[in-house]
Amino acid sequence: MNAKSILIVDDEKNIRTTLSQALEVLNLPVQSAVNGEEALKMLSEDEFSVVLLDLKMQGMSGMDVLKEIQNEFPYTKVIIITAHGTIDCAVEAMKLGATDFVQKPFSLEEIRTLVKKVLERDEIVESDTSDFEALIELTKKYINRRNFSAALETIKKAVAKAPGRPEAHNLLGAILEARGDKLEAQKFYRTALEVDPTYKSARANLDRLTFRRDDSDIDFGKK
């Protein structure tokens, strides 16, 4: 199978159908699995570049599937689908290399744009990162491969390149939080809000840490 094949893993039929329809325009092979066990079997038989993985499923949880993917298929990129994820799950997912999240309900264009960006991330190399957006994507590439030292260095370059952009401050905070440094994470979430008081991702992250909410996901950069 083509290395750029996509696997959808969700126990809701309508979600699988919606995602499949959204990705048709990319002209890439798309397959679906109804649960984690079926997904891992398919991954062992074929090569997939991207997996769209529901975090909350009957039977084997999405987090357990993610752990198996990172152990057995470490170069497979995972986009987490969630409606009821907790902060603890989201941070744990980032530790396992997941940087991309989409929350139900989502738009078809949102899914297409995210999958294309994740696929293109493979082509980014350090020598090409002369602009801010490339540095952000390279940071996520390093996180996908669980190279957090390189991710930290790269996101710091993004902050230096565009200190007036809140995305980099917010992502730096998310990396620090995933590494267990919540106080430093709060500092960078606050910096993102000083740069742009309307930046919703940083506000959500700071509020969640400040009030210790457990009912919302860590936000890696959506506004």
Secondary structure, 3 states (H helix, E strand, C coil): CCCCCEEEECCCHHHHHHHHHHHHHHCCCEEEECCHHHHHHHHHHCCCCEEEEECCCCCCCHHHHHHHHHHHCCCCEEEEEECCCCHHHHHHHHHCCCCEEEECCCCHHHHHHHHHHHHHHCCCCHHHCCCHHHHHHHHHHHHHCCCHHHHHHHHHHHHHHCCCCHHHHHHHHHHHHHCCCHHHHHHHHHHHHHHCCCCHHHHHHHHHHHHCCCCCCCCCCCC
